Amino acid sequence: MSNVVTEPAFEEEIEVEEDFLRPRAPSNDDELDITPMIDITFLLLIFFLVSSQINAEEAVDLPEARHGSMVAGKEAVIIIVKRGTGEQAEVQKADGSGFSADTEQQNAEIAEYVQKGLDAGKKHVIIRAEGSVRHGEIGRVSEAISESLEEGKMINIAVMEQT
């Protein structure tokens, strides 16, 4: 059955079906909507984060490193690498004196400096670099150092803190 509604302005007939006015039957989905469960989970997480108190003064025992050990500076040949002004990093000895500006000459001087330190009884080689030094420059200095190292010796790399 349908009802016919007429409007005087348009003289059109609009049919309204009785099925349109009836509420829909709930769908038979086999899936469970977990959106409210996720909302509750996040609300609980936020509640515990906001209401918990962190004690920053409590001492924490940190585990020792598994893959490294401390290297004493007195037992090591130290090479300092700074950012520099151009593409090439500024490389210095431990006492602050620099190497040559020419790359090939600098690599030879680094190898000679490391060899003299190892001959003098030093056991390790440390590259102390600023955090802003390019990785390629560290690689270049490492290659120059490796020319003087015996098989199995390692180069230790440390990052200097900016003050």
C-alpha angles and dihedrals in degrees: 000000000000134000121223118217121191127194118205096221098056103021088217125142117230118194118213115193122213091228089064092062096050118093117250121255114245113265119248101234116172091203124087118228105232097181094103090049091053090048092053091047092054092045090053091047092051091046093054093044092051097042098044120096121220117209105211093180095062113110116239124201107222119205119245119259114271099205106035146039137208117273117208114229091219090061095047141077104235125207118186119210119194130182097253126195103276137030092297121074122235109249121197139176121245091265091056098254113133136231126236119294092229109093097221093045090045092053091051091048091049092051091048092047092051092046091052091050093050091047089052090060103269113146104196142038120221127191109201107196135177114243092245096059114115117250091234091060091052088050092051092050090046091054091050090050094047090062088070099040125098121233111286098019116125134217114227118211122203129183115223117226116238112240 
